[in-house]
Amino acid sequence: MEGSTALIVVGLVVFVVVLGLVLRGTEAQRLRRAWFRNTPLPRMQAEESLARHVMALKERFPGRTEAWYLRKILAELQRDRR
């Protein structure tokens, strides 16, 4: 009885953690949402601007992950606001 209760508790904890990770999305998705929150542009213009930034960085720094490019873009946005 005690063993099955502990197993159920562990299963619930694992389920909650996995559910939280799925709902949060990937790092790239979170960074994209941060871009849209931090730019004053309308959504369509913000998407176009982000695509241009990513393309320019891909030319300068090929082979990086999408999250790397997005982190760099957000860092530059924050730096330019100072």
N, CA, C and O atoms as a CHARMM CRD file, in Angstrom:
* protein
*
  328
    1    1 MET  N      0.81900  -1.19100   0.00000 PROA 1      0.00000
    2    1 MET  CA     0.00000   0.00000   0.00000 PROA 1      0.00000
    3    1 MET  C      0.86400   1.25600   0.00000 PROA 1      0.00000
    4    1 MET  O      0.63400   2.16800  -0.79300 PROA 1      0.00000
    5    2 GLU  N      1.86100   1.30600   0.88900 PROA 2      0.00000
    6    2 GLU  CA     2.72300   2.48600   0.95600 PROA 2      0.00000
    7    2 GLU  C      3.51300   2.66300  -0.32700 PROA 2      0.00000
    8    2 GLU  O      3.70700   3.78400  -0.79600 PROA 2      0.00000
    9    3 GLY  N      3.96800   1.55800  -0.89200 PROA 3      0.00000
   10    3 GLY  CA     4.73100   1.61200  -2.14400 PROA 3      0.00000
   11    3 GLY  C      3.90500   2.15000  -3.29100 PROA 3      0.00000
   12    3 GLY  O      4.40200   2.93600  -4.09700 PROA 3      0.00000
   13    4 SER  N      2.64300   1.73700  -3.37700 PROA 4      0.00000
   14    4 SER  CA     1.79300   2.21200  -4.47300 PROA 4      0.00000
   15    4 SER  C      1.42800   3.68300  -4.28300 PROA 4      0.00000
   16    4 SER  O      1.28500   4.40800  -5.26700 PROA 4      0.00000
   17    5 THR  N      1.27500   4.13300  -3.04400 PROA 5      0.00000
   18    5 THR  CA     1.00100   5.54400  -2.77300 PROA 5      0.00000
   19    5 THR  C      2.19000   6.40400  -3.17800 PROA 5      0.00000
   20    5 THR  O      2.02200   7.45800  -3.79100 PROA 5      0.00000
   21    6 ALA  N      3.37400   5.95600  -2.83700 PROA 6      0.00000
   22    6 ALA  CA     4.57500   6.69900  -3.21600 PROA 6      0.00000
   23    6 ALA  C      4.71100   6.74400  -4.72700 PROA 6      0.00000
   24    6 ALA  O      5.09400   7.77500  -5.27900 PROA 6      0.00000
   25    7 LEU  N      4.40900   5.65900  -5.39800 PROA 7      0.00000
   26    7 LEU  CA     4.48800   5.59600  -6.85300 PROA 7      0.00000
   27    7 LEU  C      3.48900   6.56100  -7.49500 PROA 7      0.00000
   28    7 LEU  O      3.80700   7.22100  -8.48400 PROA 7      0.00000
   29    8 ILE  N      2.30100   6.63800  -6.93900 PROA 8      0.00000
   30    8 ILE  CA     1.28600   7.56400  -7.44600 PROA 8      0.00000
   31    8 ILE  C      1.75000   9.00800  -7.26600 PROA 8      0.00000
   32    8 ILE  O      1.59200   9.82900  -8.17000 PROA 8      0.00000
   33    9 VAL  N      2.31300   9.31600  -6.12100 PROA 9      0.00000
   34    9 VAL  CA     2.80100  10.67400  -5.85800 PROA 9      0.00000
   35    9 VAL  C      3.92400  11.02700  -6.82900 PROA 9      0.00000
   36    9 VAL  O      3.92600  12.11700  -7.40100 PROA 9      0.00000
   37   10 VAL  N      4.85800  10.13400  -7.01700 PROA 10     0.00000
   38   10 VAL  CA     5.96300  10.37700  -7.95500 PROA 10     0.00000
   39   10 VAL  C      5.41000  10.55900  -9.37000 PROA 10     0.00000
   40   10 VAL  O      5.85300  11.44300 -10.10300 PROA 10     0.00000
   41   11 GLY  N      4.46100   9.73600  -9.74600 PROA 11     0.00000
   42   11 GLY  CA     3.83900   9.85400 -11.07100 PROA 11     0.00000
   43   11 GLY  C      3.16100  11.19400 -11.26300 PROA 11     0.00000
   44   11 GLY  O      3.28000  11.80200 -12.32600 PROA 11     0.00000
   45   12 LEU  N      2.45000  11.66300 -10.25000 PROA 12     0.00000
   46   12 LEU  CA     1.79000  12.97200 -10.32700 PROA 12     0.00000
   47   12 LEU  C      2.80000  14.10400 -10.44200 PROA 12     0.00000
   48   12 LEU  O      2.58800  15.04500 -11.20500 PROA 12     0.00000
   49   13 VAL  N      3.88600  14.02500  -9.69900 PROA 13     0.00000
   50   13 VAL  CA     4.92300  15.06000  -9.76600 PROA 13     0.00000
   51   13 VAL  C      5.52900  15.09200 -11.16600 PROA 13     0.00000
   52   13 VAL  O      5.70300  16.16700 -11.74100 PROA 13     0.00000
   53   14 VAL  N      5.84900  13.93800 -11.71100 PROA 14     0.00000
   54   14 VAL  CA     6.41100  13.86800 -13.06300 PROA 14     0.00000
   55   14 VAL  C      5.41500  14.42700 -14.07500 PROA 14     0.00000
   56   14 VAL  O      5.80500  15.16800 -14.97700 PROA 14     0.00000
   57   15 PHE  N      4.15900  14.08800 -13.93900 PROA 15     0.00000
   58   15 PHE  CA     3.12400  14.59300 -14.84100 PROA 15     0.00000
   59   15 PHE  C      3.03500  16.11000 -14.79300 PROA 15     0.00000
   60   15 PHE  O      2.95800  16.75400 -15.83900 PROA 15     0.00000
   61   16 VAL  N      3.04600  16.68300 -13.61700 PROA 16     0.00000
   62   16 VAL  CA     2.95000  18.13500 -13.46400 PROA 16     0.00000
   63   16 VAL  C      4.16900  18.82400 -14.07900 PROA 16     0.00000
   64   16 VAL  O      4.02700  19.85300 -14.74000 PROA 16     0.00000
   65   17 VAL  N      5.35000  18.27400 -13.87200 PROA 17     0.00000
   66   17 VAL  CA     6.57200  18.85600 -14.43400 PROA 17     0.00000
   67   17 VAL  C      6.52500  18.80800 -15.95700 PROA 17     0.00000
   68   17 VAL  O      6.80800  19.80700 -16.61800 PROA 17     0.00000
   69   18 VAL  N      6.17000  17.66000 -16.51400 PROA 18     0.00000
   70   18 VAL  CA     6.09700  17.53300 -17.97500 PROA 18     0.00000
   71   18 VAL  C      5.02900  18.45700 -18.54000 PROA 18     0.00000
   72   18 VAL  O      5.25100  19.10000 -19.56600 PROA 18     0.00000
   73   19 LEU  N      3.89500  18.53200 -17.89800 PROA 19     0.00000
   74   19 LEU  CA     2.82500  19.42300 -18.34300 PROA 19     0.00000
   75   19 LEU  C      3.29100  20.88000 -18.32400 PROA 19     0.00000
   76   19 LEU  O      3.00300  21.63600 -19.25200 PROA 19     0.00000
   77   20 GLY  N      4.00000  21.27000 -17.28400 PROA 20     0.00000
   78   20 GLY  CA     4.52800  22.62800 -17.20400 PROA 20     0.00000
   79   20 GLY  C      5.50000  22.93000 -18.32800 PROA 20     0.00000
   80   20 GLY  O      5.46400  24.01700 -18.90500 PROA 20     0.00000
   81   21 LEU  N      6.35600  21.99000 -18.64200 PROA 21     0.00000
   82   21 LEU  CA     7.31500  22.18700 -19.73500 PROA 21     0.00000
   83   21 LEU  C      6.61100  22.29800 -21.08000 PROA 21     0.00000
   84   21 LEU  O      6.98800  23.12100 -21.91500 PROA 21     0.00000
   85   22 VAL  N      5.60600  21.48500 -21.28800 PROA 22     0.00000
   86   22 VAL  CA     4.86900  21.52300 -22.55400 PROA 22     0.00000
   87   22 VAL  C      4.12000  22.84000 -22.69100 PROA 22     0.00000
   88   22 VAL  O      4.11700  23.43600 -23.76800 PROA 22     0.00000
   89   23 LEU  N      3.49700  23.29400 -21.64100 PROA 23     0.00000
   90   23 LEU  CA     2.73000  24.53300 -21.70500 PROA 23     0.00000
   91   23 LEU  C      3.62600  25.75900 -21.87600 PROA 23     0.00000
   92   23 LEU  O      3.22500  26.73600 -22.50900 PROA 23     0.00000
   93   24 ARG  N      4.83000  25.71500 -21.32000 PROA 24     0.00000
   94   24 ARG  CA     5.75700  26.83800 -21.46700 PROA 24     0.00000
   95   24 ARG  C      6.28200  26.94000 -22.88300 PROA 24     0.00000
   96   24 ARG  O      6.56600  28.04500 -23.34700 PROA 24     0.00000
   97   25 GLY  N      6.41900  25.84900 -23.57300 PROA 25     0.00000
   98   25 GLY  CA     6.92400  25.84400 -24.93700 PROA 25     0.00000
   99   25 GLY  C      8.44100  25.75800 -24.95800 PROA 25     0.00000
  100   25 GLY  O      9.09800  25.67700 -23.92000 PROA 25     0.00000
  101   26 THR  N      8.96800  25.77800 -26.15700 PROA 26     0.00000
  102   26 THR  CA    10.41200  25.70200 -26.30000 PROA 26     0.00000
  103   26 THR  C     11.03300  27.04400 -25.96200 PROA 26     0.00000
  104   26 THR  O     10.34100  28.05700 -25.85800 PROA 26     0.00000
  105   27 GLU  N     12.33400  27.03600 -25.79400 PROA 27     0.00000
  106   27 GLU  CA    13.02800  28.29000 -25.50000 PROA 27     0.00000
  107   27 GLU  C     12.82000  29.29100 -26.63200 PROA 27     0.00000
  108   27 GLU  O     12.61300  30.47700 -26.37600 PROA 27     0.00000
  109   28 ALA  N     12.87200  28.82900 -27.87300 PROA 28     0.00000
  110   28 ALA  CA    12.68000  29.72700 -29.01500 PROA 28     0.00000
  111   28 ALA  C     11.28300  30.34000 -28.99800 PROA 28     0.00000
  112   28 ALA  O     11.12700  31.52000 -29.31000 PROA 28     0.00000
  113   29 GLN  N     10.28000  29.56700 -28.64200 PROA 29     0.00000
  114   29 GLN  CA     8.91800  30.10400 -28.56900 PROA 29     0.00000
  115   29 GLN  C      8.80900  31.16200 -27.47300 PROA 29     0.00000
  116   29 GLN  O      8.16700  32.19500 -27.66100 PROA 29     0.00000
  117   30 ARG  N      9.43800  30.89900 -26.33200 PROA 30     0.00000
  118   30 ARG  CA     9.40300  31.88700 -25.24400 PROA 30     0.00000
  119   30 ARG  C     10.11900  33.17000 -25.65200 PROA 30     0.00000
  120   30 ARG  O      9.65900  34.26800 -25.34200 PROA 30     0.00000
  121   31 LEU  N     11.23700  33.03100 -26.34300 PROA 31     0.00000
  122   31 LEU  CA    11.98900  34.20900 -26.77100 PROA 31     0.00000
  123   31 LEU  C     11.21300  34.99800 -27.82200 PROA 31     0.00000
  124   31 LEU  O     11.25000  36.22900 -27.82200 PROA 31     0.00000
  125   32 ARG  N     10.52200  34.31400 -28.70600 PROA 32     0.00000
  126   32 ARG  CA     9.68200  35.01300 -29.69500 PROA 32     0.00000
  127   32 ARG  C      8.58400  35.80900 -28.99000 PROA 32     0.00000
  128   32 ARG  O      8.32000  36.96000 -29.33900 PROA 32     0.00000
  129   33 ARG  N      7.95200  35.19300 -28.00600 PROA 33     0.00000
  130   33 ARG  CA     6.91500  35.91900 -27.25800 PROA 33     0.00000
  131   33 ARG  C      7.50500  37.14200 -26.56200 PROA 33     0.00000
  132   33 ARG  O      6.85900  38.18800 -26.49200 PROA 33     0.00000
  133   34 ALA  N      8.71300  37.01900 -26.05400 PROA 34     0.00000
  134   34 ALA  CA     9.37900  38.15200 -25.40900 PROA 34     0.00000
  135   34 ALA  C      9.62600  39.26700 -26.41700 PROA 34     0.00000
  136   34 ALA  O      9.47600  40.44500 -26.09300 PROA 34     0.00000
  137   35 TRP  N     10.00400  38.90100 -27.63200 PROA 35     0.00000
  138   35 TRP  CA    10.22900  39.91400 -28.68400 PROA 35     0.00000
  139   35 TRP  C      8.94000  40.68600 -28.93300 PROA 35     0.00000
  140   35 TRP  O      8.95100  41.91600 -28.98000 PROA 35     0.00000
  141   36 PHE  N      7.82900  39.97100 -29.09500 PROA 36     0.00000
  142   36 PHE  CA     6.56300  40.63700 -29.38900 PROA 36     0.00000
  143   36 PHE  C      6.09100  41.49500 -28.22100 PROA 36     0.00000
  144   36 PHE  O      5.45100  42.52600 -28.43100 PROA 36     0.00000
  145   37 ARG  N      6.39500  41.08600 -27.00700 PROA 37     0.00000
  146   37 ARG  CA     6.03300  41.90300 -25.83600 PROA 37     0.00000
  147   37 ARG  C      6.87200  43.17400 -25.75200 PROA 37     0.00000
  148   37 ARG  O      6.39100  44.20500 -25.28200 PROA 37     0.00000
  149   38 ASN  N      8.12700  43.10500 -26.20600 PROA 38     0.00000
  150   38 ASN  CA     9.05700  44.21000 -26.01100 PROA 38     0.00000
  151   38 ASN  C      9.20100  45.14200 -27.20200 PROA 38     0.00000
  152   38 ASN  O      9.93400  46.12900 -27.12300 PROA 38     0.00000
  153   39 THR  N      8.53100  44.85800 -28.28500 PROA 39     0.00000
  154   39 THR  CA     8.61600  45.74900 -29.43100 PROA 39     0.00000
  155   39 THR  C      7.29700  46.50800 -29.57600 PROA 39     0.00000
  156   39 THR  O      6.22300  45.93000 -29.40800 PROA 39     0.00000
  157   40 PRO  N      7.37800  47.79300 -29.88500 PROA 40     0.00000
  158   40 PRO  CA     6.15400  48.59300 -29.98900 PROA 40     0.00000
  159   40 PRO  C      5.44700  48.44400 -31.33800 PROA 40     0.00000
  160   40 PRO  O      4.40200  49.05600 -31.55600 PROA 40     0.00000
  161   41 LEU  N      6.00200  47.64400 -32.23500 PROA 41     0.00000
  162   41 LEU  CA     5.45300  47.50100 -33.57800 PROA 41     0.00000
  163   41 LEU  C      4.17500  46.67600 -33.57900 PROA 41     0.00000
  164   41 LEU  O      3.97800  45.82500 -32.71200 PROA 41     0.00000
  165   42 PRO  N      3.30000  46.93100 -34.56100 PROA 42     0.00000
  166   42 PRO  CA     2.15000  46.03100 -34.73500 PROA 42     0.00000
  167   42 PRO  C      2.64700  44.62300 -35.05400 PROA 42     0.00000
  168   42 PRO  O      3.77000  44.45500 -35.52800 PROA 42     0.00000
  169   43 ARG  N      1.83300  43.63200 -34.80100 PROA 43     0.00000
  170   43 ARG  CA     2.25100  42.23200 -34.88600 PROA 43     0.00000
  171   43 ARG  C      2.89400  41.89000 -36.24200 PROA 43     0.00000
  172   43 ARG  O      3.95000  41.25900 -36.27800 PROA 43     0.00000
  173   44 MET  N      2.27700  42.29500 -37.33700 PROA 44     0.00000
  174   44 MET  CA     2.79800  41.95000 -38.66400 PROA 44     0.00000
  175   44 MET  C      4.17400  42.58600 -38.88400 PROA 44     0.00000
  176   44 MET  O      5.08800  41.92600 -39.37800 PROA 44     0.00000
  177   45 GLN  N      4.32200  43.83200 -38.52800 PROA 45     0.00000
  178   45 GLN  CA     5.61800  44.49900 -38.67900 PROA 45     0.00000
  179   45 GLN  C      6.65500  43.89600 -37.74100 PROA 45     0.00000
  180   45 GLN  O      7.82600  43.77900 -38.10300 PROA 45     0.00000
  181   46 ALA  N      6.23900  43.51800 -36.55500 PROA 46     0.00000
  182   46 ALA  CA     7.16500  42.90200 -35.59700 PROA 46     0.00000
  183   46 ALA  C      7.66000  41.56000 -36.13100 PROA 46     0.00000
  184   46 ALA  O      8.83500  41.22800 -35.97400 PROA 46     0.00000
  185   47 GLU  N      6.77300  40.78400 -36.76000 PROA 47     0.00000
  186   47 GLU  CA     7.18400  39.50400 -37.34700 PROA 47     0.00000
  187   47 GLU  C      8.18200  39.71200 -38.47900 PROA 47     0.00000
  188   47 GLU  O      9.17700  38.99500 -38.57900 PROA 47     0.00000
  189   48 GLU  N      7.90800  40.70100 -39.33300 PROA 48     0.00000
  190   48 GLU  CA     8.81700  40.99100 -40.44600 PROA 48     0.00000
  191   48 GLU  C     10.17100  41.47100 -39.93100 PROA 48     0.00000
  192   48 GLU  O     11.21700  41.06600 -40.43800 PROA 48     0.00000
  193   49 SER  N     10.14200  42.32600 -38.93100 PROA 49     0.00000
  194   49 SER  CA    11.37700  42.85100 -38.34800 PROA 49     0.00000
  195   49 SER  C     12.20300  41.72600 -37.72700 PROA 49     0.00000
  196   49 SER  O     13.41800  41.66200 -37.91500 PROA 49     0.00000
  197   50 LEU  N     11.54300  40.85100 -36.99500 PROA 50     0.00000
  198   50 LEU  CA    12.23600  39.73000 -36.36900 PROA 50     0.00000
  199   50 LEU  C     12.85000  38.82100 -37.43400 PROA 50     0.00000
  200   50 LEU  O     13.98100  38.35900 -37.28100 PROA 50     0.00000
  201   51 ALA  N     12.11100  38.56500 -38.50700 PROA 51     0.00000
  202   51 ALA  CA    12.62800  37.71900 -39.58600 PROA 51     0.00000
  203   51 ALA  C     13.87400  38.34700 -40.21500 PROA 51     0.00000
  204   51 ALA  O     14.83700  37.64400 -40.52000 PROA 51     0.00000
  205   52 ARG  N     13.85600  39.66900 -40.41000 PROA 52     0.00000
  206   52 ARG  CA    15.02900  40.35400 -40.97800 PROA 52     0.00000
  207   52 ARG  C     16.22300  40.26000 -40.03900 PROA 52     0.00000
  208   52 ARG  O     17.34600  40.01200 -40.47900 PROA 52     0.00000
  209   53 HSD  N     15.98200  40.45900 -38.74200 PROA 53     0.00000
  210   53 HSD  CA    17.06200  40.36600 -37.75700 PROA 53     0.00000
  211   53 HSD  C     17.67700  38.96000 -37.75200 PROA 53     0.00000
  212   53 HSD  O     18.89800  38.80400 -37.74400 PROA 53     0.00000
  213   54 VAL  N     16.82000  37.95600 -37.75600 PROA 54     0.00000
  214   54 VAL  CA    17.30400  36.56600 -37.72300 PROA 54     0.00000
  215   54 VAL  C     18.10800  36.26800 -38.98800 PROA 54     0.00000
  216   54 VAL  O     19.17200  35.65300 -38.91600 PROA 54     0.00000
  217   55 MET  N     17.60100  36.70400 -40.15500 PROA 55     0.00000
  218   55 MET  CA    18.31400  36.45100 -41.39700 PROA 55     0.00000
  219   55 MET  C     19.69400  37.11200 -41.40000 PROA 55     0.00000
  220   55 MET  O     20.67800  36.50800 -41.82800 PROA 55     0.00000
  221   56 ALA  N     19.75900  38.35100 -40.92200 PROA 56     0.00000
  222   56 ALA  CA    21.04100  39.05200 -40.87900 PROA 56     0.00000
  223   56 ALA  C     22.03000  38.34400 -39.95400 PROA 56     0.00000
  224   56 ALA  O     23.21000  38.21500 -40.28000 PROA 56     0.00000
  225   57 LEU  N     21.54200  37.88500 -38.79500 PROA 57     0.00000
  226   57 LEU  CA    22.42800  37.18000 -37.86700 PROA 57     0.00000
  227   57 LEU  C     22.85900  35.82100 -38.41700 PROA 57     0.00000
  228   57 LEU  O     23.98500  35.38200 -38.18000 PROA 57     0.00000
  229   58 LYS  N     21.96400  35.15800 -39.15000 PROA 58     0.00000
  230   58 LYS  CA    22.32700  33.86700 -39.73600 PROA 58     0.00000
  231   58 LYS  C     23.44200  34.02700 -40.75900 PROA 58     0.00000
  232   58 LYS  O     24.27300  33.13300 -40.91800 PROA 58     0.00000
  233   59 GLU  N     23.46400  35.15800 -41.45000 PROA 59     0.00000
  234   59 GLU  CA    24.54700  35.41400 -42.40000 PROA 59     0.00000
  235   59 GLU  C     25.86400  35.67500 -41.66900 PROA 59     0.00000
  236   59 GLU  O     26.92000  35.21300 -42.10100 PROA 59     0.00000
  237   60 ARG  N     25.79900  36.40700 -40.57700 PROA 60     0.00000
  238   60 ARG  CA    27.00500  36.73300 -39.81600 PROA 60     0.00000
  239   60 ARG  C     27.49900  35.57400 -38.97100 PROA 60     0.00000
  240   60 ARG  O     28.70600  35.37200 -38.83300 PROA 60     0.00000
  241   61 PHE  N     26.57000  34.80800 -38.40300 PROA 61     0.00000
  242   61 PHE  CA    26.90800  33.71000 -37.48800 PROA 61     0.00000
  243   61 PHE  C     26.17700  32.43900 -37.91900 PROA 61     0.00000
  244   61 PHE  O     25.21300  32.03600 -37.26800 PROA 61     0.00000
  245   62 PRO  N     26.61400  31.80900 -38.99300 PROA 62     0.00000
  246   62 PRO  CA    25.89300  30.61200 -39.46300 PROA 62     0.00000
  247   62 PRO  C     26.03900  29.43400 -38.49800 PROA 62     0.00000
  248   62 PRO  O     27.01900  29.31300 -37.76300 PROA 62     0.00000
  249   63 GLY  N     25.02000  28.57200 -38.53200 PROA 63     0.00000
  250   63 GLY  CA    25.08900  27.32700 -37.78200 PROA 63     0.00000
  251   63 GLY  C     24.66800  27.40000 -36.32700 PROA 63     0.00000
  252   63 GLY  O     24.79300  26.41100 -35.60400 PROA 63     0.00000
  253   64 ARG  N     24.17500  28.53700 -35.88000 PROA 64     0.00000
  254   64 ARG  CA    23.71200  28.64000 -34.48400 PROA 64     0.00000
  255   64 ARG  C     22.25600  28.17800 -34.38500 PROA 64     0.00000
  256   64 ARG  O     21.58300  27.98400 -35.39700 PROA 64     0.00000
  257   65 THR  N     21.79300  28.00800 -33.16900 PROA 65     0.00000
  258   65 THR  CA    20.39800  27.60500 -32.97200 PROA 65     0.00000
  259   65 THR  C     19.48800  28.81200 -33.07700 PROA 65     0.00000
  260   65 THR  O     19.92700  29.95300 -32.93100 PROA 65     0.00000
  261   66 GLU  N     18.22300  28.54800 -33.33000 PROA 66     0.00000
  262   66 GLU  CA    17.23200  29.62800 -33.40200 PROA 66     0.00000
  263   66 GLU  C     17.19000  30.39700 -32.07900 PROA 66     0.00000
  264   66 GLU  O     17.09900  31.62500 -32.07300 PROA 66     0.00000
  265   67 ALA  N     17.25600  29.67900 -30.97700 PROA 67     0.00000
  266   67 ALA  CA    17.23800  30.33200 -29.66700 PROA 67     0.00000
  267   67 ALA  C     18.43800  31.26000 -29.50200 PROA 67     0.00000
  268   67 ALA  O     18.30900  32.32700 -28.90100 PROA 67     0.00000
  269   68 TRP  N     19.58900  30.87900 -30.01800 PROA 68     0.00000
  270   68 TRP  CA    20.78100  31.72100 -29.91200 PROA 68     0.00000
  271   68 TRP  C     20.54800  33.05000 -30.62800 PROA 68     0.00000
  272   68 TRP  O     20.84700  34.11700 -30.09100 PROA 68     0.00000
  273   69 TYR  N     20.00500  32.97100 -31.85800 PROA 69     0.00000
  274   69 TYR  CA    19.72900  34.19600 -32.61100 PROA 69     0.00000
  275   69 TYR  C     18.73100  35.08100 -31.87200 PROA 69     0.00000
  276   69 TYR  O     18.90800  36.29600 -31.79400 PROA 69     0.00000
  277   70 LEU  N     17.68500  34.46600 -31.33300 PROA 70     0.00000
  278   70 LEU  CA    16.66000  35.23700 -30.63200 PROA 70     0.00000
  279   70 LEU  C     17.20800  35.87100 -29.35900 PROA 70     0.00000
  280   70 LEU  O     16.87600  37.01400 -29.04500 PROA 70     0.00000
  281   71 ARG  N     18.05300  35.13300 -28.61500 PROA 71     0.00000
  282   71 ARG  CA    18.67400  35.72500 -27.41500 PROA 71     0.00000
  283   71 ARG  C     19.51700  36.94000 -27.79600 PROA 71     0.00000
  284   71 ARG  O     19.49000  37.96200 -27.11000 PROA 71     0.00000
  285   72 LYS  N     20.26200  36.82200 -28.89000 PROA 72     0.00000
  286   72 LYS  CA    21.11600  37.92300 -29.34100 PROA 72     0.00000
  287   72 LYS  C     20.27100  39.13300 -29.74700 PROA 72     0.00000
  288   72 LYS  O     20.61000  40.26700 -29.41000 PROA 72     0.00000
  289   73 ILE  N     19.18700  38.89700 -30.45700 PROA 73     0.00000
  290   73 ILE  CA    18.30500  39.97900 -30.88300 PROA 73     0.00000
  291   73 ILE  C     17.70600  40.68500 -29.67300 PROA 73     0.00000
  292   73 ILE  O     17.66200  41.91400 -29.63000 PROA 73     0.00000
  293   74 LEU  N     17.24900  39.91900 -28.69800 PROA 74     0.00000
  294   74 LEU  CA    16.66900  40.52800 -27.49700 PROA 74     0.00000
  295   74 LEU  C     17.72000  41.29800 -26.69600 PROA 74     0.00000
  296   74 LEU  O     17.42900  42.36000 -26.14600 PROA 74     0.00000
  297   75 ALA  N     18.93000  40.76500 -26.63200 PROA 75     0.00000
  298   75 ALA  CA    20.01200  41.46600 -25.92800 PROA 75     0.00000
  299   75 ALA  C     20.32000  42.79300 -26.61900 PROA 75     0.00000
  300   75 ALA  O     20.53600  43.80500 -25.95400 PROA 75     0.00000
  301   76 GLU  N     20.34100  42.78900 -27.94600 PROA 76     0.00000
  302   76 GLU  CA    20.59400  44.02100 -28.68400 PROA 76     0.00000
  303   76 GLU  C     19.46000  45.02500 -28.48200 PROA 76     0.00000
  304   76 GLU  O     19.70500  46.22600 -28.36800 PROA 76     0.00000
  305   77 LEU  N     18.23400  44.53800 -28.44000 PROA 77     0.00000
  306   77 LEU  CA    17.08100  45.41500 -28.19300 PROA 77     0.00000
  307   77 LEU  C     17.21100  46.07700 -26.82500 PROA 77     0.00000
  308   77 LEU  O     17.01700  47.28600 -26.69800 PROA 77     0.00000
  309   78 GLN  N     17.53800  45.29200 -25.80500 PROA 78     0.00000
  310   78 GLN  CA    17.71900  45.84100 -24.45900 PROA 78     0.00000
  311   78 GLN  C     18.87300  46.82400 -24.41800 PROA 78     0.00000
  312   78 GLN  O     18.76800  47.88000 -23.79400 PROA 78     0.00000
  313   79 ARG  N     19.98600  46.48500 -25.08300 PROA 79     0.00000
  314   79 ARG  CA    21.15500  47.35300 -25.10500 PROA 79     0.00000
  315   79 ARG  C     20.82000  48.69100 -25.77400 PROA 79     0.00000
  316   79 ARG  O     21.23900  49.74500 -25.29600 PROA 79     0.00000
  317   80 ASP  N     20.07400  48.65100 -26.86600 PROA 80     0.00000
  318   80 ASP  CA    19.74200  49.88000 -27.58600 PROA 80     0.00000
  319   80 ASP  C     18.77000  50.75600 -26.81100 PROA 80     0.00000
  320   80 ASP  O     18.67900  51.95500 -27.07400 PROA 80     0.00000
  321   81 ARG  N     18.05300  50.18700 -25.87500 PROA 81     0.00000
  322   81 ARG  CA    17.10900  50.97300 -25.06900 PROA 81     0.00000
  323   81 ARG  C     17.78700  51.72100 -23.92100 PROA 81     0.00000
  324   81 ARG  O     17.18400  52.60300 -23.30900 PROA 81     0.00000
  325   82 ARG  N     19.02700  51.37300 -23.63400 PROA 82     0.00000
  326   82 ARG  CA    19.73500  52.03200 -22.52600 PROA 82     0.00000
  327   82 ARG  C     20.19300  53.40100 -22.92100 PROA 82     0.00000
  328   82 ARG  O     20.80600  54.10300 -22.11700 PROA 82     0.00000
